Each structure stands twice: as C-alpha cells, then as structure tokens.
Amino acid sequence: MIDHALSTAAAGRGIPSGDALLPADARTRAIARELYEAVATAPIISPHGHVDPRLLLDDRPFRDPAELLITRDHYVTRMLHSAGLELGALGLDPRRTVDPRDIWRRLAANWHRFAGTASGYWLSHELSSLFGVDEGLDEVSADRTYDRIAAALQKPEFRPRTLFDRFGIEVLATTDDPLDDLAPHRALAADPSFAGRVLPTFRPDAYVDPEAPAFAADVSRLLAATGEPTTFAGYLGALAARRGHFLAAGAVSADHGVVEPFTVDLDPAVAEDLFGRAMAGDLDSPGARLFRGHMLFQMARMSVDDGLVMTIHPGVRRNHHGPTFERYGPDTGHDIPVTTEYTENLRPLLEAFGTAPGFHLVLFAVDETVYSREIAPLAGFYPSVYVGAPWWFLDAPDAILRWRSAVTETAGFYRSSGFIDDTRAFLSIPARHDTARRLDASFLARLVVEGRVPLSTAHRISRDLVGTIPREVFKL
C-alpha cells in the first residue's frame, strides 16, 4: 500500500491514490508501485497547454461546477453531444442562459456513458480527490454532488492560485496569439506573491495559413503593429519581431497546428508572389499549400535563429461540422483526426535544419500509425527531433502504453518530450500527469520483470521523465 505520507500528499495535490492503472500481475504491480511512488508528488512541468493566464492573474473563485468541469472541457461536451444533447443546453451558446445545475444534471444522467474513457477517469479523480465525491453520478446524486462542489468553490483553498500551488505546478505554458500583449504573463512574473512560472507560447497559425478566415486582415494588423512593409520580407520581419516579444516575456516554444506537416523551401520571388496573391485573396488551394509549407520551413529557420522550441501538432481537421462551428464557434468538440505523413513532408525542413545546433523540434500525432513508422525513426537519427507525448484523442491509458511500446525500442526514453497535458481544464492537470506517471511506471516495471532494464535504471528513467527530460527538451 502507498504509505500515509505519500497518500496525504497525493490527496492534497488532487491526484488519485492506490493502484489505479498499475498492472494486474502482482509482481509487476509491486515494481510499478515502487517506481510510481518515487515520482508521484514530483513537481508538474506543463510545457504545452491552453489554460488562460488571466485565470491565475485575477484569482477569482470559479463560478459554478458546470462551467468548471463541463462547459469548458470539450472532451466532456463532445461525449454528451454524441449522446444526443444539444451543445447549447451545456452552456456553449453565449446567447442562451442555462441553469448550471441543469447542466450538471445532464452530466449525471449520462455519467454511465463515460465508463472506460479518459475523460471519465480524470473527472472521477477530480471529484474524489478534490471534492470528496466518491459516489457515482446519477439522477439521484446530481443535486447533492452539485451542492457539495459549489460550496467548496467558495472556499479560499479553491481559488486558482492556491490550487496552482497545491497541485505542485512548477511551469505552466499557455498558448497565445502573436499580437497578444502578454500583459497577464508579465504581471504574474512581476508579482512577488506568485512563485510559479506561467510562460506564453507563440501560436502563429492564423497568420501563416492563407486559407484562414481572416488571413489578410490579421497579417495587416501584424504589419501595422511592427511597422513592417507589405512585402514578404516585411512579413517575415514582423513575425520575427513578435517572436522576440514572446521571448522577452519568457516564452520557450512556438506551436504549429497544421493539417499536414508539409514543408518546402521556395525561391524568394515565388514566395513574394504567393504572399501578394494571398493578401489580395487571389490564391488557389495548391498555392495556399505551397505557402503554408514554406512558412512552416521559415518557422523552423526562425527557431534555429532565436532558440524557440518548435512543436508541430498536425493531423486534425478542425471544425468538422460546419453548422456546429457557425453556431458555437471553434473548440467545441468536432475536430477530427486525419492521416499524417512526416517522413517526406518534413524532409526539406530536416535537410536544412535537422542537425542545426540547439534546434529542438517536437513532433506530435493523433495518427498512431506514424509513431513506430516515422516519428521514432526520425527522432532516432536527427538530434533536433523529439517524440511528442500522446496527444488529444490518445492521452488515454491504453493509448499511452501503445505509444511507449511503439517508440521506445527505436528512439528510447530520452528522445521523448515528457508528458504534455494540452488542456484547458485546469483542475484536470494533476490527474492527467498522474495518469502518465502511473503508466510509465507500469511500462518500466514490465521491462524490469522481463530482464530488459535494471531496476536502478528504471528508477532513473522514471525520475527523468517527469523532470530532466521536459526541462531539457523545452529548454527550461
């Protein structure tokens, strides 16, 4: 059993205790438990996520259980929508007022549908370890559990900053628009009462995709903000200037969400022509693809120059259901994975920068077929390439173990990124990191039992996965 000190610390952090997710085999489970206990309460490093920094700057009480645990978590709302619930009834329509208690009742009535899902696991442990809700949710318990959580949210110990400290978060990265003034980040960094690190992340997608809805208007704002001319060279200079703004505010990485990780190095005259046509709204789809590919190449060049870690999150068709997007906007649960290819798409970029000193490139995927076929072999050769952690649809127990199995034999543990929670759901951060720690302990324990890794080495790897590795990969 986990000793009392560990159990108390884990409960305080809002993470599960006991043998959850550890192997069923007694011998392997005992080793996994030993490895897990050594890192269970280690600081959390979260180098990629989507928590709003104003949450910590303002430090206001959370409004209600539904907004906190349901409405803002698209993992939860998409599951309820698939069961036939209208997203507007879950609080996603700003034109409509919905009683948060009714939203909670809808979750409780459909709680059985979350069995076996990652979101169900995280929510269960948030309810238990943070709020003491150990009973199952259903129509009978809905109001009782709602009242319990609502009462807790009014207490000082449930304010965002207190929870940040309680969770043991050492570093939390956000995701930010290139023209964001980053005032919340600067204010938090200057606040002597706040000891954590909240770092911005440069996310230029809307400014480098000619098919983005407001590309020309956004680029015009970018050029005006930096005083650069409306030329391709001026455009590159403007992006570089804004990257410098992020670096000055503590940023360590630039994130790129693309449908395909296609890269190409174009002749300057060709790039200038494509840029002019894009700004005029006269660029066809093949031209837009060439421009995006050239800009991903240019973003790599800038990372070599300024040191920002480059992360690529590809392979998702955003806003798959047009009517839902039109009514409720983006990030409402209907982003769907597509096939990803890295080897040929990234070759121009890696030919130019793959061995550049100091360049770090972290590759993610929601297409599991690329893990062993492409990402692990790339990371096993190029010193710049790291294997991104299981992301989005794959940050679930069985998928995490499949990922470890797929990449470790080719790339090892030290070419991976460390766990990435990639979440807007602030309260789920400890449970997500704890999930990864338990599963890594389980994977390592099997290697120990099979005689493939000594126990002492497994302990070192387990510690490095939560500390040394993410610090090195993200230059922390």
Secondary structure, DSSP 4 states (H G I P E B T S, - for coil): ---HHHHHHHHHHT---TTTTS-SSHHHHHHHHHHHHTTTTSPEEE-S----HHHHHH-PPP--HHIIIIIT-HHHHHHHHHTT--GGGGT--TTS---HHHHHHHHHHTGGGGTTSHHHHHHHHHHHHHH---SPPSTTTHHHHHHHHHHHHTSGGGSHHHHHHHTTEEEEE--B-TT---HHHHHHHH-TT--SEEE--B--HHHH-TTSTTHHHHHHHHHHHHT--SSHHHHHHHHHHHHHHHHHTT--EEEEEESS-------HHHHHHHHHHHHTT---HHHHHHHHHHHHHHHHHHHHHH-PEEEEEE-EESS-SHHHHHHH-SSSS--EE-----TTTTHHHHHHHTT-TT--EEE--S-THHIIIIIHHHHTT-TTEEEPPP-GGG-SHHHHHHHHHHHHHHH-STTB-------S-GGGHHHHHHHHHHHHHHHHHHHHHTTSS-HHHHHHHHHHHHTHHHHHHTT-
